[in-house]
Amino acid sequence: MHALPGLWPSPWPAEDGGAERRQVPLVPSGLALRIGDTLEVTSRLSIASTMVILRDPGEVYLLCHTGGDGAISWVEQLDPVTLEPVRRSADLPGGPTWPGGIAAHANGSLYVVFGRHAHRLSADLSEVLTVELPRDRPYNSFVVLPDGCLATKDFAGARPGHLDGDDLGGSELLVLEPDSLAVVGRCALPEPSIARLSASGSDVYVVGDTSLFRVRWDGRQLLLDASFGPRYRTMDGQTYGWDAVITDDAAWFLDNGAGNERYAGSFRGLGVSTAPLHLVRVGLGDGSVSMAEVCGLPGGLIANPPAVDTERHIAVGYDSGNGVVSAFRFGDDGVLTPLWQRAMNHAAHPLLLADTGELVLCDHDAARNAEQVVVLRIETGEELARADTGSPVQSVLFGAPGFDRDLYLCSFTTVSRVTVSG
């Protein structure tokens, strides 16, 4: 198995599969759907579940939280088939709510960041070390760096119940030492950042309100790369970008994130941006910015990253406000050429099963109050299978592969397991 530095050797040890957010399992994996195959779903109520990660075979962990400004989080170890809790952590102090994150670390511990707290848990969830983070804001998850340190930052955006946002200012990037969770590195960022962090090696990438920044961790301090700060927000009516996927030569993300705090069980029709929503590519070497409109309509809205298949040179973006998914072919020059487009109410983090060329998305049916999981062939957009997930609300959260032709999905109401039935 290919293990990422700093993380447990698992098919999916952290959100989006790791710090680069490629959303690709770390072992050869896929549903490998054939003619006649269907999807079967097991689901259960799980209020404010956020994400599933995997550790050793059969070890499935679910992160959950409550809401409000004094929220708590907790971790459940799930039966990998029935989804019933095998064990549960104690309540973990949180703070202001925004979905956090969990990762299985190379040292054997589980780490959680939620609200303004970070936690280190044992694999059996019985031991917990907790530290309070400096700012009274939510810290929206973290990435694990190759030396095992954790990089995190405060979330500087509007939240439900706080529609005007806080006094935003610039966000602050922190590095936490994994044993004690002590702050061992700090860097003031030039802009507020709403997106989650990404990293390639010890380079941390931050999508700011208008620009993309790179901060380098040398094991002792964080250094803002003054030579790199390309501006992606350049037109009237365009709003900020979300989480970046990092490939060998580029950072990829979607813009027009403003309005996500208006979520009401779906993003459809809630976008406030007057410029069309874009798939954005930023070259990591020269800082060049190229963009392609996902559907060309105003009122676009997203809160998550695109999918980028580096083997097939296909990038997939979506507009949750208008219910459109679009794929583009790309070359080394960064030029994006439209490939296919579908009407779909997708809003969650995609899951790319690169070995089989399958793309896992969701499609919310507002008329039935039902979310569906949909598997597409990434090269053509052809639909291979779909099934109801059991969630009445649109997922804006994280999926994960399973251990054998299965996968897990989360929404604010439901956790689901999807399997293949021949």
Order of alpha helices (4+ residues) and beta strands (2+ residues): beta-beta-beta-beta-beta-beta-beta-beta-beta-beta-beta-beta-beta-beta-beta-beta-beta-beta-beta-beta-beta-beta-beta-beta-beta-beta-beta-beta-beta-beta-beta-beta-beta
